Amino acid sequence: MSYFALARKWRPIRFGEVIGQSHVLTALANAFAQNRLHHAYLFSGTHGVGKTTICRLFSKGLNCIVGITSTPCGVCNNCKEIDEGRFVDLLEIDAASRTKVEDTRDLLDNVQYKPSCGRFKIYLIDEVHMLSKHSFNAFLKTLEEPPEHVKFLLATTNPEKLPMTVLSRCLHFHLKPISADDINQKLEYILMKEEVAVETRALRMISHFADGSMRDALSLIDQAIVLCNGNNIDSDTVTQMLGTLDSEKVIHLLEAICCSQSQAVIDSVRTLDRNGVDWDNLLQQLAIQLHSVAMHQALPSTLDKTQPGSEKIELLSKSLSPQKVQLYYQIALKGREDLSLSPSKRVGLEMILLRMIAFKPEFPIVNSISTKIPGKSSAPVFFTESRSREIQPTAIVSKKSKVVETMKAEGLSTSSSVMQSIGLRHKLRSQRQDLEVSKDVKTSGLVLDYLAQKQSGTSKKQVSRRLDSEQELVSNIYLKDEDEIDRLKLTKSVFETTTKKLDKEKKVLKHVKTPEIMKKIVEESIEQDAWSAVIYDLKSSERAKELALNSFYKKVGNSIILVLRPNQVHLNTDEIRKELLESLNMFWNAECNLSVKIGRDGETPIELREKIYQSRLKKAFISLENDCNIRFIKERFLADLDKDSVRPI
């Protein structure tokens, strides 16, 4: 008997044996149960996920002798012939080899004839996106209104290449890639039935390398069995067969990079080069391991403890800062782009790894200050941020400015007379600005040299005499400022009176809502809103109540949904949510589930309270405007009502 490949031998013969496509199987099972069978189905997805298999199982369900069912018997002649690929009423067409419009017309000429031995005549067109434009045009009318005994099952890996006219005439089911865990579980079952021993690590490597394709995984298992001569499939053999890197070697290389051990990094590269490793694949594996480290730092629960090297991933996540991990990851990604531009791929890889060691995410802020003087060449001098603060010139502060700062500290008002005095002060300061700079320049011999070169024939002694005369002028200005300071001191009593009035006004504005009015607002909100009443009766901390007050509340069964306002997102922490949920469970005496979303749906208790307050404030304005005493004062004294001072009661 000839040998059947595992992918053909273990092709599912029942819907229940298909893995990873429950969303498609459920829809088809419901269609069979309710007899709502469409005339055209389109199945899309990557290779090896079960498109053709589901089409054949669907054909069995339509033509089984037992009847139209989602659980065909599998023993009748029709079911057996479909499994063996020789059922006359199931026409499997490879669109990639029959793309011409003549082939499509020949196919459609037989659509009108009824099935020979089955209930339906089924056209299974694989890789339907390969048909030409004229073929699609010839196919459209029949696809839209086929005879009652005809069903079209289309399969493709590129549904985006299909015309919209075809997509609109079909029920489209997209088959997703199968997860590595599902593939691993299925392979374990198949190898147990085949009586082939395999290491768990080797099986997981094949499951991940299959990249969501069950057919690829079974083909790799076939190859591994042949390579191991039917004996135990070990991880070393699978690693050599797949041409992949052992994760432990990649982690070892990453440890050497993190410890800045250049020699260990180069030695690892030499060892990998002798094994014939693909350098682009090495960078890809480095990026994968860095992703695992970053994920463990952000979400420790995401680390798979069964994965090889998980313990070292934990250690790396503790020893590396998140900034370094992101830097290494970015260098690995950009390095893959630069690899083709390097003199050789190994040279490019070595430079990328050395770049990871050389680059550091933490650098002090450095300012470059040029000290080049006309006529002289000098290299730029670098100062750190702290040093640059030390060499900044110190401003000359007069006694008058100290007095004004003291008056400001005491809370004195800036009335019109004070503003005029301060304006004079600023005017004097602007007039002597150049003189102050000249005074500071006196202490610098370097600047004296510059001035000596700028003015031809002028010696350092002459420049010093000029600075002395400017210093005397500045002293005279300071003496004049003393008289101005005395006049400012005389106005202090006026400032104190103004300050008292301002303090009184600030106190009024500070307490926008008095405790009395807040109590009435809370009581009114409890009467209008059930959620506000629940929050009022909760026995929890203030921060948990703050989360509830700033959220719109919905309750469906035992599920509680809170829509938190975006400006209060800082309240959405695990600790506060847990505390609030415990209080709600105690209040309702039931176990509930709490979820918090960010949005602006509904009205929160805080917004309801503000609405009630504004309503009361509006009524207060109306009451004051209609008051006869208020009207008399406004008419008699030409006064206006200060609305900022109005508070409802």
FIMAR-921064 format. One record per residue (C-alpha): x, y, z; residue number from 1; residue in one letter. Coordinates in pm, 1 decimal. Each point is the difference from the previous one (the first is absolute). Layout:
REM FIMAR-921064
X:Y:Z:NUM:a .
...
//
This chain:
REM FIMAR-921064
0.0:0.0:0.0:1:m .
133.9:342.8:-93.2:2:s .
94.8:245.4:273.6:3:y .
-230.6:294.9:68.9:4:f .
147.1:322.0:126.9:5:a .
-118.1:94.6:348.3:6:l .
-174.3:310.0:-137.1:7:a .
-217.6:-224.5:-221.5:8:r .
-33.8:-288.6:244.4:9:k .
-118.5:221.5:285.6:10:w .
-220.2:234.4:-202.3:11:r .
-318.6:53.0:208.6:12:p .
-298.7:-210.1:-108.7:13:i .
-245.5:163.8:241.7:14:r .
-69.4:359.8:90.6:15:f .
96.9:-73.6:360.4:16:g .
355.7:-91.5:-104.3:17:e .
70.7:343.6:-150.6:18:v .
198.8:212.8:246.0:19:i .
25.2:374.8:43.6:20:g .
-302.3:95.3:-214.7:21:q .
-289.6:-18.7:243.6:22:s .
-153.8:325.5:-130.4:23:h .
-41.3:-153.8:-348.7:24:v .
-114.0:-342.9:119.7:25:l .
-266.1:150.9:226.4:26:t .
-146.9:204.2:-286.2:27:a .
-9.7:-301.1:-234.4:28:l .
-152.3:-225.2:266.5:29:a .
-276.4:255.9:62.6:30:n .
-60.5:28.9:-375.7:31:a .
-45.7:-378.5:-22.0:32:f .
-227.8:-7.4:305.3:33:a .
-225.3:280.5:-129.3:34:q .
21.6:-105.3:-366.9:35:n .
127.3:349.6:-93.7:36:r .
256.1:-110.6:-259.3:37:l .
135.2:266.4:-230.9:38:h .
81.4:-80.2:-362.3:39:h .
356.6:143.5:12.1:40:a .
262.4:-5.1:274.8:41:y .
344.0:160.3:2.7:42:l .
267.1:-130.2:239.4:43:f .
316.1:208.6:34.1:44:s .
311.4:-31.3:209.5:45:g .
367.3:-86.4:-13.4:46:t .
119.3:-336.3:-127.0:47:h .
-52.5:-311.4:206.9:48:g .
-277.6:127.0:230.6:49:v .
-283.2:-221.5:-133.2:50:g .
-170.7:175.8:-292.0:51:k .
-17.8:-301.6:-233.8:52:t .
-65.6:-235.4:291.6:53:t .
-304.3:198.4:113.8:54:i .
-127.2:12.4:-360.2:55:c .
17.6:-380.5:-23.4:56:r .
-167.9:-46.3:336.8:57:l .
-270.8:243.7:-111.4:58:f .
-47.2:-210.4:-314.9:59:s .
-37.0:-314.2:213.0:60:k .
-263.0:172.1:213.3:61:g .
-199.2:91.9:-312.5:62:l .
22.9:-336.2:-176.7:63:n .
1.8:-250.8:287.0:64:c .
-261.8:-273.4:-57.9:65:i .
-124.9:48.8:358.0:66:v .
-110.4:353.6:-91.2:67:g .
115.2:361.1:7.9:68:i .
186.8:14.7:329.2:69:t .
304.8:150.1:167.1:70:s .
96.1:-349.1:124.9:71:t .
26.1:-222.3:-310.6:72:p .
21.8:-370.9:63.4:73:c .
333.8:-49.6:-174.7:74:g .
-84.0:-362.9:-94.2:75:v .
-240.9:40.4:-290.9:76:c .
123.0:-15.9:-359.1:77:n .
-29.0:373.8:-52.3:78:n .
204.6:82.3:311.6:79:c .
267.5:-253.9:-86.3:80:k .
29.5:119.2:-357.9:81:e .
34.4:361.2:115.5:82:i .
273.9:-103.7:245.7:83:d .
178.3:-189.2:-276.8:84:e .
-37.6:289.0:-248.0:85:g .
-204.4:-187.9:-261.7:86:r .
-354.5:128.2:54.7:87:f .
-137.4:89.1:-345.0:88:v .
-222.4:282.3:122.4:89:d .
284.8:178.0:178.1:90:l .
205.9:183.3:-258.5:91:l .
329.7:129.4:140.8:92:e .
145.8:262.1:-231.8:93:i .
344.0:158.1:30.3:94:d .
-51.8:357.9:-115.8:95:a .
375.0:56.8:-20.1:96:a .
25.0:-244.0:-295.1:97:s .
-334.1:89.0:-161.2:98:r .
3.8:376.4:-18.1:99:t .
-130.4:49.8:-353.8:100:k .
-354.6:104.9:-74.5:101:v .
-43.2:-305.3:-229.3:102:e .
61.8:-232.1:297.3:103:d .
-261.6:184.7:203.0:104:t .
-257.2:-21.8:-281.0:105:r .
59.6:-373.0:-42.6:106:d .
-51.9:-41.3:371.3:107:l .
-323.9:197.7:5.8:108:l .
-147.1:-187.7:-297.4:109:d .
-59.9:-302.0:228.7:110:n .
-155.4:197.9:287.7:111:v .
-353.1:-55.7:-131.5:112:q .
25.1:-379.6:25.8:113:y .
-116.9:-158.5:324.6:114:k .
236.9:-200.2:224.3:115:p .
58.9:-367.6:-83.8:116:s .
-16.7:-167.5:341.5:117:c .
7.0:276.7:258.8:118:g .
-248.8:253.0:125.2:119:r .
198.0:302.4:-124.0:120:f .
259.5:64.4:-265.7:121:k .
283.9:185.2:170.5:122:i .
266.7:210.1:-170.0:123:y .
305.8:40.3:222.6:124:l .
224.8:265.7:-159.9:125:i .
337.4:29.6:175.3:126:d .
215.0:315.8:-27.2:127:e .
-292.4:174.6:-166.7:128:v .
184.0:334.1:-0.1:129:h .
218.2:-132.9:-285.4:130:m .
-286.0:14.6:-251.4:131:l .
27.5:268.0:-265.1:132:s .
-225.7:302.7:-19.8:133:k .
-193.8:-144.9:-293.2:134:h .
-45.2:-327.2:188.2:135:s .
-153.5:185.6:293.4:136:f .
-234.0:186.4:-233.8:137:n .
-114.7:-325.7:-158.0:138:a .
-44.1:-152.1:346.0:139:f .
-203.7:279.1:163.2:140:l .
-349.1:-75.8:-129.9:141:k .
16.1:-369.5:84.7:142:t .
149.4:78.2:341.7:143:l .
-285.2:239.3:76.9:144:e .
-288.5:-227.1:-111.3:145:e .
114.9:-362.2:-25.4:146:p .
-241.3:-292.5:-35.7:147:p .
-145.2:-143.9:320.9:148:e .
217.2:-310.3:-19.9:149:h .
331.7:194.0:-23.6:150:v .
221.8:132.1:280.4:151:k .
319.2:199.6:-49.8:152:f .
282.7:-32.4:253.7:153:l .
285.2:244.1:-64.1:154:l .
335.9:-1.2:177.2:155:a .
276.3:260.9:-17.8:156:t .
304.0:128.4:185.5:157:t .
-42.3:355.0:-136.4:158:n .
-362.9:113.6:30.1:159:p .
103.5:360.6:-61.5:160:e .
73.1:-92.9:-363.2:161:k .
-357.0:-110.4:-62.5:162:l .
-240.2:246.4:-165.8:163:p .
-260.4:153.0:225.6:164:m .
-269.2:-143.9:-228.6:165:t .
115.4:-350.2:96.5:166:v .
34.9:79.0:372.0:167:l .
-351.9:142.5:15.3:168:s .
-146.7:-324.7:-138.2:169:r .
162.7:-230.7:258.6:170:c .
-7.0:-66.8:371.1:171:l .
358.2:79.2:99.6:172:h .
168.2:-194.4:283.1:173:f .
357.2:92.3:93.4:174:h .
202.3:-281.3:157.2:175:l .
252.0:130.9:249.7:176:k .
349.8:-146.1:53.0:177:p .
0.3:-285.4:249.7:178:i .
165.1:76.3:332.9:179:s .
327.6:-170.8:90.2:180:a .
-162.8:-162.7:304.6:181:d .
-274.5:-160.2:-211.9:182:d .
256.1:-125.1:-252.4:183:i .
217.4:-137.6:281.3:184:n .
-293.8:-183.8:155.2:185:q .
-104.6:-150.5:-334.7:186:k .
356.0:-110.6:-80.0:187:l .
29.6:-172.7:337.2:188:e .
-315.2:-199.5:-75.2:189:y .
115.1:-95.7:-351.3:190:i .
349.3:-106.0:113.0:191:l .
-149.3:-205.8:280.2:192:m .
-215.9:-184.8:-254.9:193:k .
300.2:-37.3:-232.7:194:e .
209.6:-130.4:294.9:195:e .
279.0:250.9:-55.4:196:v .
183.4:142.9:302.2:197:a .
76.4:372.0:-0.8:198:v .
149.6:250.9:240.9:199:e .
-239.1:264.9:125.9:200:t .
239.0:278.0:-94.0:201:r .
40.4:-133.7:-355.6:202:a .
-375.8:-18.8:-39.6:203:l .
-44.2:359.1:114.8:204:r .
268.1:115.2:-244.2:205:m .
-186.6:-163.0:-289.8:206:i .
-332.9:144.1:119.7:207:s .
140.1:353.8:3.4:208:h .
186.6:-41.8:-328.5:209:f .
-322.0:-114.4:-175.4:210:a .
-129.4:357.1:45.0:211:d .
-366.4:-91.4:33.2:212:g .
-9.4:-266.2:-275.6:213:s .
-96.4:-352.5:104.5:214:m .
106.8:-144.9:-336.2:215:r .
346.6:154.2:34.7:216:d .
29.7:-142.4:351.4:217:a .
-86.1:-353.3:-118.3:218:l .
244.2:31.4:-291.7:219:s .
273.4:102.0:244.5:220:l .
-84.4:-297.3:220.9:221:i .
32.2:-227.7:-303.9:222:d .
340.6:149.6:-73.5:223:q .
113.0:-31.7:363.0:224:a .
-107.5:-367.2:15.5:225:i .
204.2:-78.1:-311.4:226:v .
299.0:196.4:128.8:227:l .
-7.5:-185.5:333.5:228:c .
-58.4:-336.4:-173.9:229:n .
-328.2:-50.0:185.2:230:g .
164.7:25.7:340.1:231:n .
-31.2:267.9:267.4:232:n .
-33.6:350.0:-149.3:233:i .
237.9:218.6:203.0:234:d .
34.4:377.8:10.1:235:s .
353.9:6.8:-143.9:236:d .
-111.5:-184.5:-313.5:237:t .
-302.5:227.3:-40.7:238:v .
216.5:309.9:45.4:239:t .
236.9:-122.3:-270.8:240:q .
-291.0:-94.2:-226.6:241:m .
-178.9:333.8:33.7:242:l .
319.2:202.2:-22.6:243:g .
-111.2:203.4:297.6:244:t .
190.9:122.1:301.8:245:l .
-17.3:-154.8:340.0:246:d .
-167.3:252.9:229.1:247:s .
259.1:-66.9:270.5:248:e .
280.6:109.4:-235.0:249:k .
-187.5:318.3:-83.8:250:v .
-59.2:74.0:369.4:251:i .
367.8:-70.2:73.9:252:h .
95.8:253.0:-268.4:253:l .
-245.0:249.7:146.7:254:l .
151.4:-48.0:347.4:255:e .
346.5:77.6:-139.0:256:a .
-135.1:318.4:-162.7:257:i .
-165.9:110.7:323.2:258:c .
324.3:-53.8:193.8:259:c .
199.3:192.8:-268.5:260:s .
225.5:-302.6:-57.9:261:q .
125.6:68.7:-352.1:262:s .
229.8:-304.5:-9.7:263:q .
-282.7:-237.0:98.3:264:a .
-224.3:153.4:-268.6:265:v .
259.6:-47.6:-275.9:266:i .
71.7:-356.8:116.9:267:d .
-370.9:-81.2:-19.3:268:s .
-17.2:142.3:-351.9:269:v .
294.0:-218.4:-106.5:270:r .
-166.5:-311.1:141.8:271:t .
-327.5:81.3:-176.1:272:l .
185.4:65.7:-324.8:273:d .
151.8:-350.4:10.6:274:r .
-352.6:-140.9:35.9:275:n .
-112.1:188.3:-312.9:276:g .
-260.9:216.4:170.8:277:v .
-205.8:254.5:-191.1:278:d .
96.3:344.5:133.6:279:w .
-337.2:157.4:-76.4:280:d .
-168.0:-282.2:190.6:281:n .
236.8:64.3:292.4:282:l .
-108.4:364.1:18.3:283:l .
-361.3:-110.7:-23.3:284:q .
46.7:-240.3:291.3:285:q .
173.9:273.8:200.0:286:l .
-300.7:225.7:-56.2:287:a .
-235.6:-279.1:111.0:288:i .
192.6:-54.5:323.8:289:q .
11.9:375.4:67.3:290:l .
-375.1:9.7:-51.5:291:h .
-37.6:-276.3:259.4:292:s .
214.0:199.9:244.7:293:v .
-202.2:319.0:-57.5:294:a .
-330.6:-185.3:39.7:295:m .
117.2:-157.8:326.1:296:h .
101.8:342.0:131.6:297:q .
-340.0:150.7:-82.3:298:a .
-219.3:-307.7:57.4:299:l .
178.5:-278.4:192.7:300:p .
-293.5:-239.2:-40.4:301:s .
53.8:-20.7:-378.9:302:t .
322.0:-202.8:32.4:303:l .
-44.2:-365.9:-95.7:304:d .
176.2:-199.0:272.0:305:k .
15.0:-310.2:-222.9:306:t .
192.1:186.0:-270.4:307:q .
377.2:-76.7:-9.4:308:p .
207.4:275.3:158.4:309:g .
-289.0:151.0:196.9:310:s .
213.8:23.1:315.1:311:e .
269.9:196.1:-182.7:312:k .
-266.9:228.5:-146.2:313:i .
-109.5:80.3:356.0:314:e .
357.6:79.9:103.8:315:l .
55.4:220.5:-305.4:316:l .
-322.2:191.0:65.8:317:s .
126.1:82.2:350.5:318:k .
353.6:96.0:-101.1:319:s .
-93.6:211.4:-304.7:320:l .
-184.2:329.3:12.6:321:s .
-303.3:41.2:-229.5:322:p .
187.1:276.7:-185.1:323:q .
286.8:-234.3:-86.5:324:k .
-236.3:-272.6:-115.6:325:v .
-174.6:243.1:-234.1:326:q .
335.4:127.9:-127.5:327:l .
129.5:-351.9:-73.1:328:y .
-328.6:-91.8:-169.7:329:y .
13.4:306.8:-224.1:330:q .
364.8:-68.1:-91.8:331:i .
-90.2:-359.6:-92.9:332:a .
-287.9:115.3:-223.3:333:l .
202.4:269.1:-174.9:334:k .
294.2:-238.9:-27.4:335:g .
-205.5:-240.7:-210.7:336:r .
-55.6:282.6:-249.1:337:e .
371.6:91.0:-2.8:338:d .
121.4:-359.5:-29.7:339:l .
-24.5:-4.4:-380.8:340:s .
204.7:320.6:-25.6:341:l .
299.5:-124.5:199.5:342:s .
319.6:-137.5:-168.4:343:p .
-97.7:-347.2:121.7:344:s .
-287.2:-121.5:214.3:345:k .
229.8:-113.7:279.4:346:r .
174.7:337.7:8.5:347:v .
-338.7:169.7:9.2:348:g .
-115.8:-221.6:286.9:349:l .
315.8:59.1:203.3:350:e .
-42.2:376.5:-39.9:351:m .
-363.7:-24.0:109.6:352:i .
91.2:-197.8:313.7:353:l .
287.5:236.6:83.7:354:l .
-241.0:290.2:-50.5:355:r .
-225.0:-151.2:266.4:356:m .
294.5:-6.4:239.5:357:i .
120.1:351.4:-85.7:358:a .
-334.2:180.4:9.0:359:f .
-145.8:90.6:337.2:360:k .
-346.4:153.6:50.4:361:p .
115.2:216.7:294.7:362:e .
217.6:298.6:-93.1:363:f .
66.9:324.9:193.3:364:p .
-126.6:314.7:-171.9:365:i .
301.0:171.7:-158.5:366:v .
12.4:356.0:-129.3:367:n .
258.2:108.9:-256.6:368:s .
135.8:351.4:58.6:369:i .
230.8:149.8:-258.9:370:s .
277.5:222.3:135.8:371:t .
137.5:93.4:-338.8:372:k .
124.0:361.8:-13.0:373:i .
49.3:187.5:-326.7:374:p .
360.9:-34.0:-100.1:375:g .
53.8:-311.2:215.7:376:k .
-93.8:-362.5:-55.0:377:s .
-127.9:-198.8:290.7:378:s .
-178.5:-334.1:32.0:379:a .
-349.2:-1.6:149.7:380:p .
-13.6:-53.5:374.6:381:v .
-263.9:-239.4:136.8:382:f .
-171.8:52.0:331.4:383:f .
-252.5:-216.4:173.0:384:t .
-332.5:148.9:100.0:385:e .
106.9:50.7:361.0:386:s .
327.2:167.3:-106.5:387:r .
-182.2:233.4:-239.8:388:s .
-211.6:124.4:288.3:389:r .
314.3:76.8:200.6:390:e .
156.6:220.4:-267.0:391:i .
-311.3:207.3:-70.5:392:q .
51.1:371.3:90.3:393:p .
-160.6:109.9:322.3:394:t .
-257.3:274.6:-42.3:395:a .
44.1:320.6:200.4:396:i .
-299.1:43.1:229.1:397:v .
-62.2:343.4:144.3:398:s .
-140.2:71.9:344.4:399:k .
-313.0:136.2:-161.3:400:k .
-78.0:-337.1:-168.8:401:s .
46.5:-177.4:334.8:402:k .
-253.6:231.5:161.3:403:v .
-253.1:-56.7:-275.5:404:v .
45.0:-376.9:25.7:405:e .
-57.2:24.3:375.4:406:t .
-318.4:201.9:-55.2:407:m .
-124.4:-259.9:-249.3:408:k .
72.1:-277.7:250.8:409:a .
-213.3:185.3:254.8:410:e .
-294.9:-3.6:-247.1:411:g .
-6.9:373.8:-89.3:412:l .
-229.1:94.6:-287.8:413:s .
130.8:137.6:-330.0:414:t .
-205.0:319.1:-19.3:415:s .
45.2:265.6:-267.8:416:s .
249.3:208.3:202.7:417:s .
206.0:-306.0:77.2:418:v .
-0.6:-102.5:-364.4:419:m .
129.9:343.3:-97.9:420:q .
282.0:-27.1:255.4:421:s .
92.3:-345.9:-119.2:422:i .
-9.1:126.9:-357.7:423:g .
260.5:266.6:89.6:424:l .
209.4:-265.1:163.3:425:r .
-5.4:-221.0:-311.7:426:h .
86.0:303.0:-213.0:427:k .
308.3:70.0:215.7:428:l .
97.9:-364.9:-16.6:429:r .
-18.6:-4.8:-381.5:430:s .
216.3:314.1:-15.7:431:q .
279.1:-154.0:202.1:432:r .
-20.6:-347.4:-152.8:433:q .
306.6:53.9:-219.4:434:d .
188.8:148.1:295.1:435:l .
-65.4:-308.5:213.2:436:e .
135.8:-225.8:-271.9:437:v .
305.8:221.3:-31.7:438:s .
53.4:-20.1:375.9:439:k .
-0.5:-381.2:-11.7:440:d .
233.3:-0.9:-296.2:441:v .
263.0:173.0:209.2:442:k .
78.6:-325.6:178.9:443:t .
84.0:-186.7:-318.2:444:s .
346.7:38.7:-145.0:445:g .
-107.8:-185.8:-313.6:446:l .
-267.2:256.9:-81.0:447:v .
249.3:283.5:64.3:448:l .
218.5:-150.9:-269.5:449:d .
-299.0:-10.0:-231.5:450:y .
-79.6:367.6:67.0:451:l .
362.3:92.4:-48.5:452:a .
-0.2:-163.2:-343.3:453:q .
-335.5:151.5:-97.1:454:k .
109.4:359.6:60.9:455:q .
321.8:61.9:-182.4:456:s .
258.2:184.9:204.2:457:g .
-191.1:-39.7:325.9:458:t .
194.8:-164.2:280.2:459:s .
-130.7:-208.2:289.9:460:k .
68.6:292.6:232.6:461:k .
-231.9:228.2:-197.5:462:q .
-274.0:-262.6:1.3:463:v .
36.3:-32.4:378.7:464:s .
-35.2:377.9:45.9:465:r .
-317.4:-3.7:-208.9:466:r .
-145.8:-278.4:212.0:467:l .
81.8:197.9:318.6:468:d .
-189.3:302.2:-133.6:469:s .
-297.1:-218.9:-91.3:470:e .
5.0:-148.9:351.0:471:q .
-23.9:350.7:150.0:472:e .
-302.0:73.1:-222.9:473:l .
-169.7:-318.7:119.6:474:v .
64.1:102.1:363.6:475:s .
-167.9:337.9:-62.6:476:n .
-304.3:-175.7:-144.0:477:i .
-15.3:-220.7:312.2:478:y .
1.8:311.7:219.9:479:l .
-293.2:142.9:-193.0:480:k .
-180.1:-330.4:49.4:481:d .
27.5:44.4:379.4:482:e .
-231.5:304.1:-16.3:483:d .
-248.6:-194.2:-207.3:484:e .
3.8:-284.3:255.5:485:i .
-82.5:244.7:281.3:486:d .
-302.7:125.9:-191.8:487:r .
-118.3:-358.4:-53.5:488:l .
22.2:-71.4:374.3:489:k .
-241.2:286.3:72.1:490:l .
-275.0:-172.8:-201.9:491:t .
12.0:-319.5:206.5:492:k .
-302.4:93.2:209.7:493:s .
-209.8:36.2:-315.4:494:v .
117.0:-341.2:-116.0:495:f .
-95.6:-163.0:329.9:496:e .
-358.6:125.6:-28.9:497:t .
-27.7:-126.6:-357.1:498:t .
151.1:-333.5:98.4:499:t .
-265.1:-58.4:267.5:500:k .
-276.2:57.9:-256.0:501:k .
161.4:-240.0:-247.0:502:l .
40.9:-266.9:267.7:503:d .
-367.1:27.8:85.0:504:k .
-98.4:-38.5:-365.9:505:e .
233.8:-297.3:-42.2:506:k .
-163.6:-177.5:293.0:507:k .
-342.2:46.0:-158.0:508:v .
118.4:-133.9:-336.3:509:l .
192.5:-284.5:156.8:510:k .
-308.4:-161.2:151.8:511:h .
-211.5:-30.3:-311.3:512:v .
-244.7:-239.1:161.9:513:k .
-68.8:17.6:369.2:514:t .
-51.1:-318.3:202.9:515:p .
-365.6:89.8:50.0:516:e .
-74.1:23.6:-372.3:517:i .
205.2:-313.5:-70.9:518:m .
-208.8:-193.2:250.6:519:k .
-320.8:108.9:-171.4:520:k .
141.8:-83.9:-344.2:521:i .
103.7:-350.1:113.3:522:v .
-345.7:-62.8:148.6:523:e .
-170.8:113.5:-319.3:524:e .
229.6:-215.9:-217.5:525:s .
-78.5:-304.9:216.9:526:i .
-370.3:55.8:-62.8:527:e .
50.5:28.7:-377.0:528:q .
262.1:-268.2:-62.5:529:d .
11.9:-355.9:137.7:530:a .
377.9:-31.4:-61.5:531:w .
62.3:309.9:211.8:532:s .
-204.4:-156.1:279.7:533:a .
207.0:-320.0:-20.6:534:v .
326.4:196.6:19.2:535:i .
-128.0:196.8:301.9:536:y .
-72.9:-324.0:189.2:537:d .
325.3:-176.9:-94.2:538:l .
243.7:-79.4:277.6:539:k .
324.7:66.2:-183.1:540:s .
285.0:246.0:-16.9:541:s .
-27.3:343.6:-156.9:542:e .
212.2:-92.6:-303.3:543:r .
-228.9:-295.1:-81.5:544:a .
-301.2:230.6:27.0:545:k .
184.7:251.6:-218.8:546:e .
29.7:-265.9:-272.7:547:l .
-371.6:-76.4:27.0:548:a .
-103.4:368.3:3.4:549:l .
191.3:69.0:-321.8:550:n .
-146.3:-300.0:-186.4:551:s .
-324.3:-71.9:-180.3:552:f .
-156.0:-319.7:133.7:553:y .
-154.9:-294.8:-184.8:554:k .
-91.8:-337.8:151.5:555:k .
-86.1:-309.8:-202.9:556:v .
-63.3:-296.6:224.2:557:g .
304.4:-33.1:221.7:558:n .
217.1:202.9:-235.4:559:s .
67.2:362.4:92.4:560:i .
131.8:232.7:-270.5:561:i .
138.1:341.2:95.1:562:l .
73.8:259.4:-269.8:563:v .
271.9:219.3:153.7:564:l .
64.3:351.3:-126.2:565:r .
334.4:42.4:-183.4:566:p .
118.2:279.7:230.4:567:n .
-30.2:-236.6:299.3:568:q .
187.5:-294.7:-152.4:569:v .
254.9:8.7:285.3:570:h .
-269.0:-150.9:225.4:571:l .
-10.9:-316.3:-213.3:572:n .
244.9:-214.4:197.3:573:t .
-23.5:-365.4:103.4:574:d .
1.4:88.1:370.4:575:e .
-283.7:253.5:-22.4:576:i .
-208.3:-226.3:-227.2:577:r .
43.4:-291.7:240.8:578:k .
-100.9:214.1:297.5:579:e .
-307.6:134.1:-179.4:580:l .
-106.3:-349.0:-112.1:581:l .
24.6:-135.5:356.5:582:e .
-219.2:284.3:124.6:583:s .
-258.1:-60.5:-275.0:584:l .
-4.6:-375.0:70.6:585:n .
-59.4:74.0:367.6:586:m .
-273.1:252.4:-84.2:587:f .
-193.9:-233.0:-233.6:588:w .
99.9:-317.0:187.3:589:n .
98.3:-165.8:-329.0:590:a .
308.7:-81.2:-202.9:591:e .
29.2:248.2:-286.3:592:c .
246.1:66.7:-279.5:593:n .
133.5:353.5:-46.1:594:l .
141.4:146.4:-320.4:595:s .
105.8:359.1:-59.7:596:v .
-2.4:165.0:-342.1:597:k .
115.4:345.8:-102.4:598:i .
-261.6:213.9:-173.0:599:g .
-264.0:270.7:28.9:600:r .
-318.4:-207.9:-8.8:601:d .
-285.3:89.7:233.8:602:g .
7.9:238.6:297.3:603:e .
222.1:-54.7:303.2:604:t .
-105.8:94.9:355.9:605:p .
256.3:283.3:-2.0:606:i .
-151.3:139.2:-320.6:607:e .
-348.8:-33.7:149.1:608:l .
107.3:197.2:307.2:609:r .
146.5:275.2:-216.6:610:e .
-322.7:8.0:-200.7:611:k .
-203.4:38.7:319.6:612:i .
232.7:274.1:124.2:613:y .
-24.3:195.2:-324.9:614:q .
-378.5:-29.4:11.9:615:s .
-6.7:140.5:353.6:616:r .
242.4:275.0:-99.6:617:l .
-220.9:99.9:-291.7:618:k .
-300.7:22.3:232.0:619:k .
205.0:217.7:236.7:620:a .
81.7:244.2:-283.1:621:f .
-366.5:22.5:-96.2:622:i .
-101.4:55.2:362.1:623:s .
254.7:280.6:46.4:624:l .
-95.7:171.6:-325.2:625:e .
-363.6:3.6:104.1:626:n .
66.7:120.3:353.9:627:d .
-130.6:355.7:57.4:628:c .
285.3:95.6:232.6:629:n .
261.3:-104.0:-250.8:630:i .
-175.9:196.5:-271.3:631:r .
-10.6:312.8:221.0:632:f .
374.8:-20.9:71.7:633:i .
84.8:-49.0:-369.1:634:k .
-212.6:297.3:-108.4:635:e .
99.0:233.7:282.0:636:r .
375.4:-62.4:-2.6:637:f .
39.5:-117.4:-363.3:638:l .
135.6:-324.4:138.3:639:a .
45.6:-337.9:-166.4:640:d .
-52.5:-340.5:155.0:641:l .
329.2:-187.3:52.7:642:d .
-106.0:-343.2:-127.5:643:k .
324.9:-165.1:110.7:644:d .
-95.7:62.6:361.5:645:s .
-346.5:-158.5:-27.5:646:v .
-42.7:-335.7:173.6:647:r .
-323.3:-201.6:12.2:648:p .
-145.0:-107.4:333.5:649:i .
//
